[in-house]
Amino acid sequence: MEALLAAVAGMAALAAGLGAGYFYQVRLSRSRGREFARRVQQELEEVEARQRASITQTTERTREARAAAEREVRERRRELGQEERRLQQRERTLDTRTEELDERDRAFVQRGEALDERTSDLDKRAADVEQLRQRQVEALEAVSTLTRDEAKTQLLASIEREVRDIADQRVRQLTAEAAEAAEAKARWLVGLSLQRVAASHAAEITTSTVDLRSDELKGRIIGREGRNIRALEAATGVDIIIDDTPETVVLSGFDPVRREVARVALQRLTVDGRIHPARIEDAVNKARSEVEEIIEREGEQAAYDAGAPTLPRDILRYMGRLRFRTSYGQNVLSHSVEVSLLAATMTAEMGGDAELARYAGFLHDIGKAIDHEVEGPHALIGGELLRRSGIREDVAHAAEAHHFEVELRSFEAFAVAAADAISASRPGARRETVTRYLQRLERLEETAKSFDGVDSCYAIQAGRELRVLISPDQVDEAGVQRLANAIAKRVQESLEYPGQIKITTIRETRAVDYAR
């Protein structure tokens, strides 16, 4: 019985548990349903909100597109209106131009009619003039007692004189043209002739002078028992000559660089005033450094001026030493630059290697930089120096052959020899020729002044041209050329000169009046 009751109680408890679980599941299901319904409702509200926003955005875009379309239509209408106004303006302009052209056509027609009338009138007047001319000819024949043939003879004589003058002018013009046409050949002939007569000059100036502020400095330079002058001579390697010449000291030596070092050192010492052996040694060292800098700078600058800047540095130093070398008063470095330019110009004109001639002309006197140290002619010394320095053989040959110690084997060598002669012998280039050059100019002017009708004359262009001013009262226009020919002939017969001299005769008439 108890067992039955226990079983009944268990079943009752089980039933109660099942009932409670069922009710819990029902309550849980209802809760989940409400949550799902709430979520569905929320999703529906969000979809409706998005739909309303999309509709609003679409409506706004439609409104904007419509407004833009309306603006574009208004702009197009405005442009069409402007174009229509421009077309109307063009039509009015064309109408105006058409009227103007019609008016011009009518004016042209009227002018044509007037010209026809004037032409017929001119024809009538021409016939009248011809009749009048014929009557005048008959009257002139009657007055002058000359027939037409006689008058024609006189006219022909006058024309003949005029033609003769024109012929003289034409002859002068043809002569000038022929001289210009022969210029190329003349260059060759002049170059060849000059190189054949090129003269060699060997004398060199071996002294330099130093100006002093006073003669009292001579005693300081000599020093006690001559110690200062002996120290200066030992340091520089030059002889210092102190004589009675006022305020002057002479430096003597074959090496121009040593002379320049001594000159710079002595000038520095005389300016400072403190002259003693220790000070002398210091001044000489500073002067030697300064001169070396000048040598390098001058060599580079000269090579640049000559158009040969690619030379080795040792060659440029040798060329820089020529800055202190002179020949008859002509600076050798300046002479080298001049020869380089002349040789290159002549070679280019004659179809040779201008670059080769330029370098050879610049280096042709490089032997003079060391000819006091090496025996032999400076041209041969220079050629050997160039070969040892790696310079091209054709350049070395053209440089060493400019005084004809060796046979010339190239056209450029001839050009260098000719350029050297031109540079050395041009008027005023060397001290020895200055006096003779001035005397030749004076004789040239005196020769021209000896002719009647010459007011004054001037030698210009280094004596290559003579300007002669003629008195218009004594020489007429036709006699100008005759006087020029006579002066040229007299100069050829009585004077000696290089090249040619251009005689220019000038005649001018001046009218003077006074306003009172």
Protein Blocks (a to p, Z undefined) as FASTA:
>chain_A
ZZmmmmmmmmmmmmmmmmmmmmmmmmmmmmmmmmmmmmmmmmmmmmmmmmmmmmmmmmmm
mmmmmmmmmmmmmmmmmmmmmmmmmmmmmmmmmmmmmmmmmmmmmmmmmmmmmmmmmmmm
mmmmmmmmmmmmmmmmmmmmmmnopafklmmmmmmmmmmmmmmmmmmmmmmmmmmmmmmm
mmmmmmmmmmmmmmmmoccdfbdcfbdcdddfbfklmmmmnogghlmmmmmmmmnopacd
ddfbehiacdddfblklmmmmmmmmmmmmmnopacfklmmmmmmmmmmmmmmmmmmmmmm
mmmmnopakbcfklmmmmmmmmmgceehiafklmmmmmmmmmmmmmmmnopafklmmmmm
mmmmmmmmmmmmpgcdfklmmmmmmmmnopafklmmmmmmmnopaccfbfklmmmmmmmm
mmmmgghkamklmmmmmmmmmmmmmmmmmpghiabdcdeehhpaccddddfklpcfklmm
mmmmmmmmmmmmmpccehiaddddddddddddddZZ
